Amino acid sequence: MVFIPQRPNASDPPIRVNLYSDTQTRPSAAMKQAMMAAEVGDEQHGDDPSVHALCDRMAALLGKPAAMFLPTGTMCNQIAILTHCRHGDEVLAHRSSHIITSEGGAPGALAGVMVTGLDGARGQFDVDTLQAAFRARSRHAPPQTLLEVEQTTNFGGGAVWPLDKLDAVLDAAHANGMKTHMDGARLMNAVVAAGVPAHEMVAGCDSVWLDFTKGLGAPLGAVLAGSEEFIEAAWRWKQRLGGAMRQAGICAAACSYALDHNVLRLADDHANARALARGLAQLEGITVEEPETNLVFFDTAGTGLPAERLAEQARAHGLMFSVMGEHRGRACTHLDVDAAGIETAIDIFRSVLARQGEPARTNK
Ligand SMILES: *Cc1c(COP(=O)(O)O)cnc(C)c1O
């Protein structure tokens, strides 16, 4: 069965605090001004100045020779896999990685590769685990051509790969003759949290991308970067997949605006996530994973409520968060939620959980 997104019911109570995802931000008035003022051209023909400006900035920021503008992060991941790999190749990635769990099987459907999932806490794995997955090169074994890492890890709780641990696995992959790709959907969250410049953090990656819709406030857009040869080959896949655009500068301008105004403030989202985690930890039955960035994962098992039930009840009070497992919830901070919104969210969680006990008492 295919899940078709449903429109909200007119009868749903208004949303007071939306912690569902950092993708749910709305472009600000100032961002829309920047979009309206953008100089544009035909991106597919290579003459959109706003797209060029964004790609040049991103190449410099990431320390890579070339970059390309794409509509979504998923397309960045898939074009990277298509460019690095051939049919029948094997990609190594964490078991919880977005390319395995959330891209509709695209690595198999499009690139014809198999992706082997590696184990490890918080969406990360160590060199020993990686090396244990290496196969002796032979006619029998699939060619292992690509290692993929996420920074920050999404289902790993928004964790940040420490630079030494990251470089160790990237080096080991290179030593094994593989290319390395970083899913940097939330790379700038990692950069801000760790205080490591982006170009240093991704120095060991042959390709890397950043999403402008994850907490950076843009309506669409992602930039994939790598060597000149990589980006040139990637352009053929961009064309084939219908990712070559026209007056895309309108959207690139929003992304450039986000680089100017919405990166350093990610530290506020991280502070709000810590405040939310502290508040949730005080609620009986809720176990919270310590947030490193803007994602707060929590376990509802101790409340006796599946995460889905808690989400429904919270929604009835105007609070949204996402459900990531039977008892696993995820609340995500972003630029449309301030410290007061976090307090409201904690109050809603508290009153929903308090009400849990009530029917049992009145039934006695
Ligand atoms: C959101 C996300 C993606 C996909 O990005 P889209 O822009 O939604 O296609 C890929 N990887 C990670 C880790 C993500 O969080």
The ligand as an SDF file (V2000), in Angstrom:
LIG
                    3D

 15 15  0  0  0  0  0  0  0  0999 V2000
   15.2770   14.8470    5.0910 C   0  0  0  0  0  0  0  0  0  0  0  0
   16.4560   13.9640    4.8870 C   0  0  0  0  0  0  0  0  0  0  0  0
   16.8000   13.5300    3.6140 C   0  0  0  0  0  0  0  0  0  0  0  0
   15.9730   13.8440    2.3850 C   0  0  0  0  0  0  0  0  0  0  0  0
   15.8540   15.1890    2.1330 O   0  0  0  0  0  0  0  0  0  0  0  0
   14.6030   15.7380    1.2730 P   0  0  0  0  0  0  0  0  0  0  0  0
   15.0080   17.1470    0.9760 O   0  0  0  0  0  0  0  0  0  0  0  0
   13.4000   15.6220    2.1650 O   0  0  0  0  0  0  0  0  0  0  0  0
   14.4930   14.9020    0.0650 O   0  0  0  0  0  0  0  0  0  0  0  0
   17.9210   12.7530    3.4800 C   0  0  0  0  0  0  0  0  0  0  0  0
   18.6690   12.4210    4.5320 N   0  0  0  0  0  0  0  0  0  0  0  0
   18.3780   12.8180    5.7850 C   0  0  0  0  0  0  0  0  0  0  0  0
   19.2730   12.4270    6.9160 C   0  0  0  0  0  0  0  0  0  0  0  0
   17.2530   13.5930    6.0150 C   0  0  0  0  0  0  0  0  0  0  0  0
   16.9570   13.9590    7.2520 O   0  0  0  0  0  0  0  0  0  0  0  0
  1  2  1  0
  2  3  1  0
  2 14  2  0
  3  4  1  0
  3 10  2  0
  4  5  1  0
  5  6  1  0
  6  7  2  0
  6  8  1  0
  6  9  1  0
 10 11  1  0
 11 12  2  0
 12 13  1  0
 12 14  1  0
 14 15  1  0
M  END
$$$$
